[in-house]
Structures are given as C-alpha cells and as structure tokens.
Amino acid sequence: HASGSVLRKTLAPAARRAPRRGHQCPFLRLMLVLGVQSVAGFATRPAPCMQQPVKAAAKVAPRAAPAALAGAPRDGPVLVLGGGWLGSRLARHLHHSGRDVSVTCRDPKAWGDKAPYFQPVDLGAVSPRTAFVLEDRRTWANLPDPSTLSAVVVTFPMVDLDAAVAFHGAYLSRAPSAVLCGSTSVYKVAEPNAHVTEESPLSGDSARGLVEEALRARGATLLAIGGIFGGGTSNQDLSSRSVCSCLAMHTAHAPSTSRHKLVNMAHVDDIIAAACALVDGPRPGERFNVVSCTHTVGELLGRCGMPEPATVVDDPPDASSKRIDNSKLVALLGDRSLRTVDDETEGTRVDAAAAGIRKPASAFAAS
C-alpha cells in the first residue's frame, strides 16, 4: 500500500470534494438514500454468501501501536469525541461502568439542541463537555493530555483528510489507543448481495472511507458500523430509533426500493459492547464489521405489521445491497449474543400516519 505521504496525495482530492458536514445517523442516511445492506441472518452467526465473494483488497500494513500502549492504564479515563446520539450513549455506559469519561461536542452551549432523531441522552454527572471541532485546530488545545488516557473513541464521521491526518499526528498518535466509529457504506460492491468481509475493497470515491482507511493504516482501530437502531421501542419518539419508526420514516419519504434489498443493522448495545471491548483490549490497525442482524425490506415491513407502500417494488435489488460478514465481531464479543430486530419488534405494530412519524426537518443537519 502507499506510504502516508502518497496516500494523502492520492486520496486528498476526493476527500476535499466532499462537503464538510457533521454527524449523520448511519441508519437514517442509509435508509433514506437506499444504501441498505445486510449481515449474517437473524442470529449471531453470519449467513453464507448469496453470491461469489468480492475480491479482497490488498492489505494495508498498520503502523505499530503507540509506545505508550504497553504502559497504558487499561481502566484509565476515556475521551469520547462527539457527544451526539451514539457518543452520548457510549459515554453514559462507560460512566455507569465506573470509568472516568470526558465528552466533546461542537458547541457545549447547544448541547441537546437537536432534532429528536439525533438527540443525545442526558449525561447527568458526566463531564466535562468540551468544545471540539476537527477542522478548527484552536479547539484541539481543549482536549486532555492524550498520554493520560486509556483510549480515545471517535464517534462522528471524519471527511476532511488533511484535518484528520494532522489531528492523528498531533493527538491520536500520542494516545494509547484510538477507536474510530466508521460505516459499512464505504465498501465497494460489484454485484447485488455480495459477501463483504473486513478484507473487501473500499469505494474509492467515499471521503469518509478514505479518512478511515488512512487512520487505520496509522494504527487506529476501525468499527465499520451498519445502520444503527435500538435504544427504545417507542414508535412515536424518534430519539428511541426503534426499528419500526425508522422503517416507517423510510417508506414514507424514500424513493422506490426493492422489497428484496438487504439491510445491515447494528444495535446500539452491540456497538457499545464492541467499542468497550476494544478500549479494554486494544487491537491497533484492525477493522471490525459491527452488524447485529440482516433483513430484507420486505421482512422488516412484515415484522412491523406495515403494509407495503407503493414505493416498495418487487424488482431485484441493485448493487448497493450487501451481505456484511460479522464473524470477526462475534469472535471479539465471545459468548455475548448479538441483538436482533425481534428484540424490539415483538408484538409491535406501527402506522406511520397514526404515529405522527415525519421526516425530521434537520435529518441531515450537523450534530
């Protein structure tokens, strides 16, 4: 693979073309643009691939972990970069587990001032909430000394390659461990329902994917996360991100999609479990697909008791329909069972109009 300098020179143009924007919930974004994917069946083991596997990408030899890792305090403070929907829930879990946690957000004064779908949870005693903007180097000085931490977990999407590489050199490389929350949407798929593993090639035109791979090559651990769901079963409260409320929103506002298209879904509890496992046992330079279960659009409609709207058609799925392999995640979490949509849709029925489900006005707003 290219060296750091060559990688930046080669990939930076694509990254610069991407708009700089804040966090977008992976589930809403993927569902609204129909970037639905899949994982291993309804259980915790990955299902066999439905088509021939895509060719594996050439491996990038990750740089060695920071020297501080050997003497890092495994139970020391954790810095969560990004206090949005996912970051706030991770911070709350770490705090309740007895860890010392610091959280950042773009504007501490606007904490919680978000559309319901992106609303963070109340962190209560978790503090401080520090102002941090990746593209504003002045805010980097607000962060704690990285050598005093046990890990840094980045929960927002980074799309500015220059800023991300510079931040890694100035800060993340000095922390004992860095975990990035990425996306499965960056994988390149040549045919519908292709089997995708951590070794599969990435799309060359994804600014987010280019940044994630550049930092992984420098020793960060990457979580490639599917569409996020979980956190509650309320179909009226969008902040709960129940399966049915997300699906109702999608079918009410998305363009035509195949009922056979696969959706890769990651329960928030499984994401948090994976992040905590890597905070406690660093795996520098590795990538983990974080997906809990796989369903077609039609299967999800049936589980939620929703009639198929006119936007759902019986056509074959297109090449954006992937089957994401989660066997590496299963091995990481050991005996822990992954969550499924049945955990949240049992006995649940939803009607989009009756539930008052509407597309959030700031569905693509920064967080």
LOMAR-706630 format. One record per residue (C-alpha): residue number from 1; residue in one letter; x, y, z. Coordinates in steps of 0.02 Angstrom, whole numbers. Layout:
BEGIN
pos, code, east, north, up
NUM, a, X, Y, Z
...
//
This chain:
BEGIN
pos, code, east, north, up
1, h, 0, 0, 0
2, a, 52, 181, -22
3, s, 150, 268, 112
4, g, 68, 403, 217
5, s, 125, 544, 104
6, v, 75, 456, -55
7, l, -91, 406, 22
8, r, -131, 586, 63
9, k, -79, 646, -109
10, t, -183, 513, -194
11, l, -339, 521, -89
12, a, -348, 702, -34
13, p, -435, 768, -193
14, a, -583, 652, -167
15, a, -593, 696, 16
16, r, -586, 882, -21
17, r, -731, 868, -141
18, a, -844, 803, -4
19, p, -941, 935, 92
20, r, -891, 961, 269
21, r, -1038, 917, 373
22, g, -1072, 850, 544
23, h, -1131, 684, 605
24, q, -1272, 597, 510
25, c, -1353, 446, 586
26, p, -1296, 297, 481
27, f, -1466, 212, 488
28, l, -1565, 363, 430
29, r, -1440, 409, 296
30, l, -1427, 232, 229
31, m, -1613, 204, 231
32, l, -1656, 371, 151
33, v, -1533, 350, 9
34, l, -1572, 165, 0
35, g, -1397, 114, 45
36, v, -1469, -35, 133
37, q, -1356, -180, 166
38, s, -1355, -344, 262
39, v, -1266, -455, 384
40, a, -1273, -628, 450
41, g, -1454, -688, 454
42, f, -1561, -667, 607
43, a, -1440, -750, 726
44, t, -1267, -711, 787
45, r, -1177, -812, 654
46, p, -1152, -742, 479
47, a, -1257, -823, 344
48, p, -1170, -897, 192
49, c, -1145, -777, 50
50, m, -1278, -772, -84
51, q, -1156, -734, -224
52, q, -972, -759, -257
53, p, -867, -656, -136
54, v, -789, -497, -199
55, k, -601, -499, -217
56, a, -510, -449, -62
57, a, -422, -283, -59
58, a, -234, -276, -37
59, k, -196, -268, 148
60, v, -130, -108, 223
61, a, 6, -145, 348
62, p, -45, -42, 501
63, r, 86, 57, 591
64, a, 139, -3, 762
65, a, 34, 49, 909
66, p, 96, 199, 1010
67, a, 238, 158, 1127
68, a, 129, 218, 1271
69, l, 13, 70, 1244
70, a, 124, -51, 1341
71, g, 105, 51, 1500
72, a, -67, 121, 1466
73, p, -191, 122, 1611
74, r, -324, -1, 1549
75, d, -451, 69, 1672
76, g, -398, 250, 1646
77, p, -501, 394, 1577
78, v, -586, 379, 1407
79, l, -612, 526, 1291
80, v, -767, 514, 1180
81, l, -753, 632, 1032
82, g, -929, 677, 981
83, g, -1073, 682, 1105
84, g, -1216, 651, 984
85, w, -1341, 507, 981
86, l, -1210, 369, 985
87, g, -1070, 458, 1078
88, s, -1182, 511, 1222
89, r, -1245, 333, 1245
90, l, -1068, 264, 1243
91, a, -1013, 394, 1370
92, r, -1161, 355, 1483
93, h, -1121, 170, 1477
94, l, -937, 199, 1519
95, h, -986, 315, 1662
96, h, -1108, 188, 1734
97, s, -970, 58, 1721
98, g, -861, 163, 1835
99, r, -747, 239, 1704
100, d, -691, 420, 1704
101, v, -761, 493, 1543
102, s, -743, 658, 1451
103, v, -855, 704, 1305
104, t, -838, 833, 1167
105, c, -965, 921, 1059
106, r, -957, 1058, 929
107, d, -1045, 1184, 1041
108, p, -1072, 1142, 1226
109, k, -1200, 1283, 1240
110, a, -1309, 1196, 1111
111, w, -1299, 1025, 1195
112, g, -1461, 933, 1164
113, d, -1525, 1064, 1042
114, k, -1554, 939, 902
115, a, -1695, 858, 806
116, p, -1766, 707, 900
117, y, -1681, 581, 786
118, f, -1509, 649, 835
119, q, -1550, 691, 1016
120, p, -1413, 637, 1140
121, v, -1459, 560, 1306
122, d, -1443, 657, 1467
123, l, -1268, 626, 1533
124, g, -1301, 693, 1705
125, a, -1138, 689, 1803
126, v, -1030, 652, 1652
127, s, -914, 798, 1625
128, p, -833, 897, 1556
129, r, -916, 927, 1389
130, t, -779, 1008, 1292
131, a, -793, 1110, 1132
132, f, -703, 1021, 991
133, v, -712, 1044, 803
134, l, -593, 938, 699
135, e, -569, 1073, 567
136, d, -532, 1207, 698
137, r, -358, 1174, 767
138, r, -382, 1301, 904
139, t, -505, 1182, 988
140, w, -379, 1041, 993
141, a, -299, 1127, 1142
142, n, -460, 1100, 1241
143, l, -431, 912, 1246
144, p, -346, 821, 1391
145, d, -166, 761, 1376
146, p, -183, 603, 1268
147, s, -48, 512, 1365
148, t, -156, 517, 1522
149, l, -300, 424, 1436
150, s, -331, 239, 1412
151, a, -417, 269, 1245
152, v, -498, 394, 1128
153, v, -659, 344, 1039
154, v, -711, 448, 888
155, t, -899, 436, 860
156, f, -927, 565, 722
157, p, -886, 544, 537
158, m, -724, 624, 480
159, v, -721, 675, 297
160, d, -580, 804, 291
161, l, -424, 701, 254
162, d, -298, 840, 287
163, a, -376, 886, 455
164, a, -395, 704, 508
165, v, -215, 655, 467
166, a, -150, 812, 552
167, f, -256, 777, 707
168, h, -192, 599, 712
169, g, -13, 658, 706
170, a, -39, 791, 838
171, y, -155, 699, 957
172, l, -221, 524, 918
173, s, -47, 452, 889
174, r, 1, 504, 1066
175, a, -148, 415, 1145
176, p, -126, 233, 1199
177, s, -272, 179, 1089
178, a, -389, 258, 961
179, v, -554, 181, 906
180, l, -650, 254, 757
181, c, -835, 227, 728
182, g, -850, 210, 540
183, s, -978, 143, 418
184, t, -1009, -12, 313
185, s, -1069, 103, 173
186, v, -888, 129, 117
187, y, -869, -47, 48
188, k, -863, -70, -140
189, v, -985, -199, -209
190, a, -983, -264, -388
191, e, -1146, -363, -383
192, p, -1305, -373, -278
193, n, -1296, -466, -113
194, a, -1107, -488, -123
195, h, -1024, -559, 34
196, v, -921, -421, 115
197, t, -785, -451, 246
198, e, -658, -337, 328
199, e, -539, -379, 185
200, s, -658, -324, 47
201, p, -612, -172, -59
202, l, -671, 2, -17
203, s, -755, 128, -129
204, g, -626, 250, -194
205, d, -747, 396, -201
206, s, -800, 395, -19
207, a, -715, 536, 76
208, r, -763, 456, 241
209, g, -690, 288, 187
210, l, -528, 369, 132
211, v, -506, 454, 300
212, e, -549, 296, 398
213, e, -426, 191, 300
214, a, -288, 321, 316
215, l, -306, 323, 506
216, r, -322, 134, 517
217, a, -158, 121, 422
218, r, -83, 232, 556
219, g, -136, 117, 698
220, a, -316, 165, 739
221, t, -446, 27, 762
222, l, -597, 43, 649
223, l, -777, -8, 683
224, a, -871, -20, 517
225, i, -1048, 2, 583
226, g, -1210, -44, 495
227, g, -1373, 52, 508
228, i, -1397, 97, 691
229, f, -1556, 50, 782
230, g, -1607, 20, 962
231, g, -1618, 120, 1120
232, g, -1806, 101, 1141
233, t, -1964, 31, 1065
234, s, -2070, 188, 1055
235, n, -2133, 218, 879
236, q, -2184, 397, 921
237, d, -2018, 451, 998
238, l, -1893, 459, 855
239, s, -1748, 478, 977
240, s, -1775, 296, 1025
241, r, -1735, 241, 847
242, s, -1848, 91, 854
243, v, -1843, -21, 701
244, c, -2022, 17, 653
245, s, -2013, 206, 671
246, c, -1856, 211, 562
247, l, -1936, 97, 434
248, a, -2097, 198, 430
249, m, -1997, 356, 401
250, h, -1901, 272, 261
251, t, -2052, 203, 169
252, a, -2144, 369, 187
253, h, -2005, 475, 113
254, a, -1885, 366, 14
255, p, -1894, 338, -174
256, s, -1931, 168, -247
257, t, -1837, 20, -172
258, s, -1840, -168, -191
259, r, -1927, -269, -55
260, h, -1784, -394, -77
261, k, -1648, -268, -36
262, l, -1541, -315, 114
263, v, -1520, -204, 265
264, n, -1367, -221, 378
265, m, -1418, -166, 552
266, a, -1317, -132, 708
267, h, -1399, -123, 878
268, v, -1331, 17, 987
269, d, -1295, -108, 1128
270, d, -1183, -210, 1012
271, i, -1091, -55, 953
272, i, -1057, -3, 1132
273, a, -1002, -180, 1177
274, a, -879, -183, 1032
275, a, -809, -11, 1074
276, c, -786, -58, 1258
277, a, -702, -222, 1211
278, l, -575, -128, 1108
279, v, -550, 4, 1242
280, d, -508, -135, 1365
281, g, -410, -241, 1240
282, p, -337, -133, 1101
283, r, -317, -208, 927
284, p, -220, -71, 835
285, g, -239, -63, 647
286, e, -384, -187, 637
287, r, -556, -167, 560
288, f, -715, -245, 633
289, n, -883, -253, 546
290, v, -1014, -210, 677
291, v, -1180, -278, 618
292, s, -1307, -369, 725
293, c, -1432, -442, 603
294, t, -1488, -441, 422
295, h, -1660, -423, 347
296, t, -1738, -377, 182
297, v, -1850, -225, 171
298, g, -1998, -342, 149
299, e, -1955, -441, 306
300, l, -1945, -283, 409
301, l, -2113, -224, 345
302, g, -2189, -389, 398
303, r, -2111, -384, 572
304, c, -2180, -210, 599
305, g, -2352, -255, 534
306, m, -2340, -122, 398
307, p, -2422, -142, 227
308, e, -2303, -124, 81
309, p, -2316, 54, 15
310, a, -2310, 97, -170
311, t, -2126, 144, -155
312, v, -2079, -37, -116
313, v, -2071, -138, -277
314, d, -2038, -321, -318
315, d, -1886, -286, -428
316, p, -1718, -372, -393
317, p, -1603, -273, -279
318, d, -1463, -168, -352
319, a, -1277, -174, -315
320, s, -1295, -71, -155
321, s, -1371, -225, -73
322, k, -1229, -306, 26
323, r, -1210, -452, 143
324, i, -1091, -395, 280
325, d, -996, -532, 371
326, n, -992, -509, 560
327, s, -894, -664, 612
328, k, -748, -559, 674
329, l, -866, -461, 786
330, v, -940, -622, 855
331, a, -765, -683, 898
332, l, -723, -516, 981
333, l, -876, -519, 1093
334, g, -861, -703, 1138
335, d, -1013, -776, 1225
336, r, -1114, -617, 1211
337, s, -1265, -638, 1096
338, l, -1298, -503, 969
339, r, -1463, -410, 971
340, t, -1593, -437, 835
341, v, -1742, -338, 772
342, d, -1853, -467, 858
343, d, -1792, -395, 1024
344, e, -1879, -232, 980
345, t, -2021, -278, 861
346, e, -2101, -419, 962
347, g, -2286, -376, 967
348, t, -2250, -206, 891
349, r, -2361, -134, 755
350, v, -2344, 40, 684
351, d, -2439, 151, 565
352, a, -2338, 298, 502
353, a, -2483, 419, 497
354, a, -2556, 364, 664
355, a, -2386, 376, 746
356, g, -2361, 550, 680
357, i, -2197, 499, 601
358, r, -2124, 636, 494
359, k, -1956, 664, 414
360, p, -1851, 768, 536
361, a, -1828, 944, 472
362, s, -1643, 930, 508
363, a, -1620, 750, 455
364, f, -1452, 793, 375
365, a, -1402, 927, 499
366, a, -1235, 927, 588
367, s, -1227, 857, 762
//
